[in-house]
């Protein structure tokens, strides 16, 4: 049938794309090590007054928001040769100081701001008091140089997403007690073959808070993509001569207990997860506690270990799980993601700024618009059928655009001009 033909074609295209996979992994590994060395040089200097310091507060928001805020601040510190120092006494998690209680310090040597520098013309103590969004978007900091961008673009579909993942790797270092609890839950899940598809269903405050962007989505919308993935997995295995059907397992993560009841109608799948996490996450009084914080860290970690993501990327945790996975992998994991609404990156604003490189004066679909070479598009989401949905910056019109007719562009932030 047509669906099978389409998925078979997708597999052939993926095989072509992975032709130089080993070379891509080598370049990915080399680039990641260079980033790690740069961060380590600044965060663990020989003397704490060797570089300037950037003193920042932990944002008073949820864990995903906290980590994205800190990745942005680490970007600033790394771009301007500063050691980042965290002030961790604020928290929405009422019984935890977050970083100091849960994660290891970024710097092994310099954990408090110093009062005197040997050379104030070079080294200064700077403060950032407010929250900054750290989600990947259309601009990049100076530390992410043109040369490095070119290298990353050679092996990754979303260079900014890859970069944020490297920042996260330096920030997310669980303390032994938390790591022990993470290992305990991970050991209860079989992450070996057969492959596990997973679903992240985010509700509660995402549906009631005016500042959020989510709408209610039944589990059935998520499961369409799970079914497609397993069909393609079986088809790929059949092409290798293995006709045995795998057990179709789904790791279910949600903050709404009703999702577990919805799952009962999908009887050909085996659902598993941590229902006690869902119970705590469904109420603010239990979610915003140290136990609730550890739950969401463990949940994001387990999600990151699976092979496929289906969720809503308006959720900070959904994006964080993808970044955590990328931080441990050399290959591009962003192809293993299906979002039911927004693309990876900022929810509002120019997260995917694209340059149209081919004229489209005779649209093939009713929802396409006329595009001219040189037009700029801001992309909102990928439709996974060869098209993106976005806005033409020149005309303000919203419509779909064929993926092959545009290229990604990215600019560097110049803070010197912004501050002056």
C-alpha positions as CSV (number, residue, x, y, z in Angstrom):
1,X,0.0,0.0,0.0
2,X,0.9,3.7,-0.3
3,X,2.0,4.0,3.4
4,X,4.4,1.1,3.1
5,X,5.9,2.5,-0.1
6,X,6.3,5.9,1.6
7,X,8.1,4.3,4.6
8,X,10.3,2.2,2.4
9,X,11.3,5.4,0.6
10,X,12.1,7.1,3.9
11,X,14.3,4.1,4.9
12,X,16.2,4.4,1.6
13,X,16.7,8.1,2.1
14,X,18.0,7.5,5.7
15,X,20.4,4.8,4.3
16,X,21.8,7.3,1.8
17,X,22.1,10.0,4.6
18,X,24.0,7.6,6.8
19,X,26.5,6.6,4.0
20,X,29.3,8.7,5.7
21,X,28.0,8.1,9.3
22,X,31.4,7.1,10.6
23,X,33.1,10.2,9.3
24,X,30.3,12.3,10.8
25,X,30.7,10.6,14.2
26,X,34.5,11.3,14.1
27,X,33.9,15.0,13.4
28,X,31.1,15.1,16.0
29,X,33.5,13.6,18.6
30,X,36.3,15.9,17.8
31,X,34.1,19.0,17.9
32,X,32.5,18.0,21.1
33,X,35.9,17.5,22.8
34,X,37.0,21.0,21.6
35,X,33.9,22.5,23.2
36,X,34.4,20.6,26.4
37,X,38.1,21.7,26.6
38,X,37.0,25.4,26.2
39,X,34.4,25.2,28.9
40,X,36.8,23.3,31.3
41,X,39.6,25.9,30.7
42,X,37.3,28.7,31.9
43,X,35.5,26.8,34.6
44,X,38.5,25.3,36.2
45,X,41.4,27.8,35.8
46,X,44.7,27.5,37.6
47,X,43.7,30.5,39.7
48,X,40.1,31.8,40.3
49,X,41.2,35.3,39.4
50,X,42.7,34.2,36.1
51,X,39.6,35.1,34.2
52,X,36.6,37.4,35.0
53,X,33.7,35.9,36.7
54,X,30.0,35.8,35.8
55,X,27.8,35.5,39.0
56,X,24.3,34.3,38.2
57,X,21.2,33.2,40.1
58,X,19.3,30.0,39.5
59,X,16.0,30.9,37.9
60,X,12.9,30.5,40.0
61,X,11.0,28.2,37.6
62,X,10.8,24.4,36.8
63,X,13.8,22.2,36.2
64,X,13.6,22.3,32.4
65,X,13.4,26.1,32.5
66,X,16.3,26.3,35.0
67,X,18.6,24.2,32.8
68,X,17.8,26.2,29.7
69,X,18.3,29.4,31.5
70,X,21.7,28.2,32.8
71,X,22.8,27.0,29.3
72,X,22.3,30.5,28.0
73,X,24.3,32.0,30.9
74,X,27.1,29.5,30.3
75,X,27.0,30.6,26.7
76,X,27.6,34.2,27.8
77,X,30.4,33.2,30.2
78,X,32.2,31.1,27.7
79,X,31.8,33.8,24.9
80,X,33.5,36.4,27.1
81,X,36.2,34.4,28.9
82,X,34.5,34.2,32.3
83,X,34.1,31.6,35.0
84,X,30.5,31.2,35.9
85,X,29.5,31.1,39.6
86,X,26.1,30.0,40.7
87,X,24.1,31.5,43.5
88,X,21.6,28.6,44.4
89,X,19.6,29.8,47.4
90,X,16.4,30.4,45.4
91,X,14.1,27.7,44.3
92,X,10.4,26.9,43.6
93,X,11.3,23.4,44.9
94,X,10.7,24.4,48.5
95,X,13.0,21.9,50.2
96,X,15.9,22.1,47.8
97,X,18.6,24.6,46.7
98,X,18.6,22.8,43.4
99,X,22.1,22.9,42.1
100,X,23.9,22.6,45.4
101,X,21.6,19.8,46.6
102,X,21.1,17.9,43.4
103,X,23.9,18.6,40.9
104,X,27.7,18.9,41.1
105,X,29.1,22.5,40.8
106,X,30.1,23.5,37.3
107,X,33.5,24.5,38.6
108,X,35.5,22.2,40.8
109,X,37.7,25.0,42.0
110,X,35.8,28.3,41.9
111,X,32.4,28.1,43.6
112,X,32.2,31.6,45.2
113,X,32.8,35.0,43.7
114,X,36.2,36.6,44.6
115,X,36.4,40.2,45.8
116,X,39.7,41.2,44.3
117,X,41.3,40.6,40.9
118,X,45.0,41.0,40.1
119,X,44.2,43.0,37.0
120,X,40.8,44.8,36.9
121,X,41.5,46.0,33.3
122,X,41.0,42.3,32.1
123,X,39.1,40.6,34.8
124,X,35.8,41.8,36.2
125,X,33.0,40.4,38.3
126,X,29.7,40.6,36.4
127,X,26.2,39.8,37.6
128,X,23.1,38.5,35.8
129,X,20.0,38.8,38.0
130,X,17.2,37.9,35.7
131,X,16.1,34.8,33.9
132,X,17.2,34.4,30.3
133,X,15.6,31.9,27.9
134,X,18.2,29.3,26.9
135,X,16.2,27.5,24.2
136,X,18.0,27.2,20.9
137,X,17.0,29.9,18.5
138,X,18.1,31.9,15.4
139,X,21.0,33.7,17.0
140,X,24.3,32.3,18.4
141,X,27.0,33.6,20.7
142,X,30.5,34.5,19.6
143,X,32.0,31.3,21.2
144,X,30.1,29.3,18.5
145,X,32.4,30.5,15.7
146,X,31.7,30.4,12.0
147,X,34.3,27.6,11.6
148,X,32.7,25.5,14.3
149,X,29.2,26.2,12.9
150,X,30.4,24.9,9.6
151,X,31.8,21.7,11.2
152,X,28.6,21.0,13.1
153,X,26.4,21.7,10.1
154,X,28.4,18.9,8.3
155,X,27.1,16.3,10.8
156,X,23.9,17.7,12.4
157,X,20.6,18.9,11.2
158,X,20.2,21.5,14.0
159,X,23.6,23.1,14.9
160,X,22.0,25.2,17.6
161,X,20.4,22.2,19.2
162,X,23.7,20.3,19.1
163,X,25.4,23.3,20.7
164,X,22.9,23.6,23.6
165,X,23.3,19.9,24.2
166,X,27.1,20.4,24.7
167,X,26.4,23.2,27.2
168,X,24.0,21.0,29.0
169,X,26.6,18.2,29.3
170,X,28.8,20.5,31.4
171,X,25.9,21.6,33.6
172,X,24.1,18.3,34.2
173,X,26.3,16.3,36.6
174,X,24.1,14.5,39.2
175,X,25.5,14.1,42.7
176,X,26.1,10.5,43.9
177,X,22.9,10.2,45.9
178,X,20.7,11.3,42.9
179,X,22.8,9.2,40.5
180,X,22.1,6.2,42.6
181,X,18.4,6.8,42.4
182,X,18.6,7.4,38.7
183,X,20.5,4.1,38.2
184,X,17.9,2.3,40.2
185,X,15.0,3.4,38.0
186,X,17.0,2.9,34.8
187,X,17.8,-0.7,35.8
188,X,14.1,-1.4,35.9
189,X,13.7,-0.6,32.2
190,X,15.1,-2.7,29.5
191,X,16.7,-0.3,27.0
192,X,18.2,-3.0,24.9
193,X,16.7,-4.3,21.7
194,X,13.8,-4.5,20.9
195,X,13.7,-0.8,20.5
196,X,11.5,1.3,22.8
197,X,9.4,4.1,21.5
198,X,8.3,6.6,24.1
199,X,5.7,9.2,24.7
200,X,5.8,12.4,26.7
201,X,2.3,13.8,27.5
202,X,2.5,17.2,29.2
203,X,-0.7,18.7,30.6
204,X,-1.6,20.3,34.0
205,X,-0.2,23.9,34.1
206,X,0.5,23.7,30.4
207,X,-3.2,23.9,29.8
208,X,-4.2,26.3,32.5
209,X,-1.4,28.9,32.6
210,X,-2.0,31.9,30.2
211,X,1.8,32.1,29.6
212,X,1.9,28.6,28.2
213,X,1.2,27.6,24.6
214,X,-0.2,24.1,24.9
215,X,-3.7,22.7,24.0
216,X,-5.2,19.4,25.2
217,X,-4.1,16.5,23.0
218,X,-5.5,13.0,23.5
219,X,-3.0,10.1,23.7
220,X,-4.4,8.8,20.4
221,X,-2.6,11.7,18.6
222,X,0.7,10.6,20.1
223,X,0.2,7.0,19.3
224,X,-0.2,7.6,15.5
225,X,3.5,8.5,15.4
226,X,4.4,5.5,17.7
227,X,2.6,3.2,15.2
228,X,4.4,4.7,12.3
229,X,7.8,4.3,13.9
230,X,7.2,0.6,14.8
231,X,5.9,-0.1,11.3
232,X,9.0,1.4,9.8
233,X,11.2,-0.5,12.3
234,X,9.6,-3.8,11.3
235,X,10.0,-2.9,7.7
236,X,13.7,-2.1,8.2
237,X,14.3,-5.4,10.0
238,X,12.5,-7.3,7.2
239,X,14.9,-5.7,4.8
240,X,17.7,-7.2,6.8
241,X,16.1,-10.7,6.7
242,X,14.6,-10.6,10.2
243,X,10.8,-11.1,10.0
244,X,10.2,-11.5,13.7
245,X,7.9,-8.8,15.1
246,X,9.2,-7.0,18.2
247,X,7.3,-6.3,21.3
248,X,5.9,-2.8,20.8
249,X,6.8,-1.1,24.1
250,X,6.1,2.5,25.0
251,X,7.6,4.4,27.9
252,X,4.8,6.7,29.1
253,X,5.7,9.9,30.9
254,X,3.0,12.4,31.9
255,X,1.8,14.7,34.6
256,X,-1.8,13.5,34.2
257,X,-3.0,10.2,35.7
258,X,-5.8,10.1,33.1
259,X,-3.2,9.2,30.4
260,X,-2.7,5.8,32.0
261,X,-6.4,5.0,31.5
262,X,-6.3,6.3,27.9
263,X,-3.4,3.8,27.3
264,X,-5.6,0.8,28.1
265,X,-7.4,0.9,24.7
266,X,-4.1,0.5,22.8
267,X,-3.8,-3.2,23.7
268,X,-1.2,-4.1,21.1
269,X,1.4,-2.0,23.0
270,X,3.1,-2.6,26.3
271,X,3.1,0.6,28.3
272,X,5.4,1.1,31.2
273,X,6.7,4.0,33.3
274,X,6.6,5.4,36.8
275,X,3.0,6.0,37.7
276,X,4.1,7.4,41.1
277,X,5.9,10.2,39.3
278,X,2.7,11.0,37.5
279,X,0.8,11.2,40.8
280,X,3.3,13.6,42.4
281,X,3.6,15.7,39.2
282,X,-0.2,16.1,39.0
283,X,-0.4,18.3,42.1
284,X,1.7,21.5,42.6
285,X,2.1,20.8,46.3
286,X,3.9,17.5,45.6
287,X,5.5,18.5,42.3
288,X,7.3,21.5,43.7
289,X,9.3,19.6,46.3
290,X,12.7,18.0,46.4
291,X,11.1,14.6,45.6
292,X,9.2,16.2,42.7
293,X,12.4,17.7,41.4
294,X,14.3,14.4,41.5
295,X,11.3,12.7,39.8
296,X,11.4,15.0,36.8
297,X,15.2,14.7,36.5
298,X,14.9,10.9,36.5
299,X,11.9,11.0,34.1
300,X,13.9,13.2,31.6
301,X,16.9,11.0,31.9
302,X,14.9,7.8,31.2
303,X,13.2,9.5,28.2
304,X,16.6,10.4,26.9
305,X,17.7,6.8,26.9
306,X,14.9,5.7,24.5
307,X,15.1,5.5,20.8
308,X,12.3,7.7,19.7
309,X,10.5,10.8,21.1
310,X,6.8,11.7,20.6
311,X,5.7,14.7,22.6
312,X,5.0,18.4,22.6
313,X,8.1,20.6,22.4
314,X,6.3,23.5,24.0
315,X,7.4,21.6,27.1
316,X,10.8,22.5,28.5
317,X,11.2,18.9,29.7
318,X,10.5,17.5,26.2
319,X,13.2,19.7,24.8
320,X,15.5,18.9,27.7
321,X,15.1,15.1,27.1
322,X,16.2,15.5,23.5
323,X,19.2,17.6,24.5
324,X,20.2,15.1,27.2
325,X,20.1,12.3,24.6
326,X,22.2,14.3,22.1
327,X,24.8,15.1,24.8
328,X,25.6,11.4,25.1
329,X,25.4,10.5,21.4
330,X,27.7,11.2,18.4
331,X,25.1,10.8,15.8
332,X,22.2,13.3,15.1
333,X,19.3,12.3,17.3
334,X,17.0,15.1,16.2
335,X,15.7,12.9,13.4
336,X,14.2,10.6,16.2
337,X,11.7,13.3,17.3
338,X,8.1,13.9,16.6
339,X,6.4,16.9,18.1
340,X,2.7,17.4,17.8
341,X,3.0,21.2,17.7
342,X,6.1,23.4,17.9
343,X,9.5,22.6,16.5
344,X,12.6,22.4,18.7
345,X,13.7,25.9,19.9
346,X,11.9,29.0,21.1
347,X,8.1,28.9,21.2
348,X,7.7,32.6,20.1
349,X,10.3,34.5,18.1
350,X,12.7,33.6,15.2
351,X,13.8,30.2,16.2
352,X,14.4,28.9,12.7
353,X,15.3,31.7,10.4
354,X,15.5,30.4,6.8
355,X,16.6,31.9,3.5
356,X,14.6,30.9,0.4
357,X,17.0,29.8,-2.3
358,X,14.6,28.7,-5.0
359,X,11.6,30.6,-6.5
360,X,8.2,29.0,-5.9
361,X,5.9,31.0,-8.2
362,X,3.6,28.1,-9.0
363,X,2.7,26.4,-5.6
364,X,1.7,22.7,-5.9
365,X,-0.6,22.9,-2.9
366,X,-3.5,25.1,-1.9
367,X,-1.8,26.1,1.4
368,X,1.5,27.1,-0.2
369,X,2.3,30.7,-1.0
370,X,4.4,32.3,-3.7
371,X,8.1,32.6,-2.5
372,X,11.0,34.4,-4.2
373,X,14.7,33.7,-3.9
374,X,15.9,35.9,-1.1
375,X,12.8,35.8,1.0
376,X,13.2,35.1,4.7
377,X,11.0,32.5,6.5
378,X,10.5,32.0,10.2
379,X,9.6,28.3,10.7
380,X,7.2,27.2,13.4
381,X,6.9,23.5,12.9
382,X,7.8,20.6,10.6
383,X,5.0,18.6,9.0
384,X,7.1,15.5,8.4
385,X,5.8,15.3,4.8
386,X,8.5,17.4,3.1
387,X,7.0,20.7,4.2
388,X,7.5,23.2,7.0
389,X,4.8,25.7,8.3
390,X,6.0,29.2,8.8
391,X,5.8,33.0,8.2
392,X,7.2,34.9,5.3
393,X,9.1,37.8,7.0
394,X,8.7,40.0,3.8
395,X,4.9,39.7,3.5
396,X,3.8,38.5,6.9
397,X,1.8,35.6,5.3
398,X,1.7,32.2,7.0
399,X,1.8,29.0,4.9
400,X,3.7,25.9,4.2
401,X,7.1,25.8,2.4
402,X,8.8,22.8,0.7
403,X,11.9,21.8,2.8
404,X,14.3,21.7,-0.2
405,X,13.6,25.4,-1.2
406,X,15.3,27.0,1.8
407,X,18.5,26.9,3.8
408,X,19.2,27.6,7.5
409,X,20.9,30.8,8.5
410,X,22.1,32.0,11.8
411,X,23.6,35.2,13.3
412,X,25.9,36.0,16.2
413,X,24.7,38.1,19.1
414,X,27.0,41.2,19.6
415,X,26.5,42.0,23.3
416,X,29.0,44.9,23.1
417,X,26.6,46.8,20.8
418,X,23.5,45.8,22.9
419,X,25.1,47.0,26.2
420,X,26.6,50.2,24.9
